[in-house]
Amino acid sequence: MIQWVMLKRAGPEQTALEIVTLDQLVPVDHLLRKIDGVIDFSFIHDLTAPLYCADNGRPPLDPTLMFKALFIGYLFGVRSERQLVREIEVNVAYR
């Protein structure tokens, strides 16, 4: 009987963990980093405040995040909102 286990080469074992933050995964010169550094999107809350009811209904989605998502879709040519949601789930830079 041949011992197949002996014929296999032992692979390297992974013994070290590398901790990476999302900030490290996005290049410093990425377009969205530059935009985020230049534009303060807090003005959107002031513009949309009259459109939301504070004491009735479900809590709203953050209008700033909704605007940023549509802005990303415009910048990168994503025409479908469903496709945009999928792209945001996958692309770290969009987050």
Steps between C-alpha positions, in 0.01 A plus 500: 500500500640841399488777753376800294529729797876466493516604134327833553709803569417680816370845425584804709270551791344836554600606846494878477200728478506830319261768618400738224266797528271614220697823492814309397323327211410822316788680326586847630454655157156345431244740355246440777758580769572830328131585473438410865788724605370800306120485529316516830173313443340610828297765315272222374348451848397866513347489153303181561392558861155643406428189293524260794257454789680466833226323696304291251587197291814299464843652553626639169810397313778755533447747214874566481571132437224483241644804320853361513383169354330674208805723455723191478263352244525817292879523526567139409223453244281258695153557356297247697431557869502125561836470330621797704407324824693191386801714408497674837486164677807378312721805446681611814571848363129573472450434868 
